[in-house]
Amino acid sequence: MTLLPKLTIAVILLGLLSACASKVSYDYDTEYDFSQLQTFTVDAAKSDDDLMDRRIKAFITDNLTAKSFSLNEQTADFRVIHALSDGLRQAKEKPSVSVGAAGGSSGSGMGVGISLPMGGNKITYSLQISITDSSNRLVWQGQDSFKLSDGSGPDEKSAALSSTTSKILAQFPPR
């Protein structure tokens, strides 16, 4: 295989991988002094899924304590509020068959293509993490999304939440 086909394949694979990756969006108060923050508490916005909320709280706590912040439920410098929403449900595609024909000066041809979907329905979740100071003023906010298959178990949910929480909090505190 020559260099050009290898390079073409590499570019295509890189494009496919980057299309699958989500990008964290975040915003913050550029005038706020984040260096004064040392202790935090974690709360969930209104939610119907206590298990997911507990996982998110644990991952937020792990991420922030790894950055030398301390959990303090009574007198925290900042409050972390998380909200998880499930929105877009992507239905599994149905199998399809296509037929094509072509002709030209060197002859004609015909082809048949069959599409068989793999996997089940997907649910897109959005995780938003907001940080308020002790006066309840919003100072930082980050958001990202991830997909899970319908019927995902606790291990898949934990892995997706851990990864997403880490990606969001990698942007906090702002540098």
Summary of the structure (lengths in Angstrom):
residues: 175
radius of gyration: 23.1
end to end distance: 45.4
largest distance: 82.1
contacts: 433
relative contact order: 0.19
helix: 31%
strand: 38%
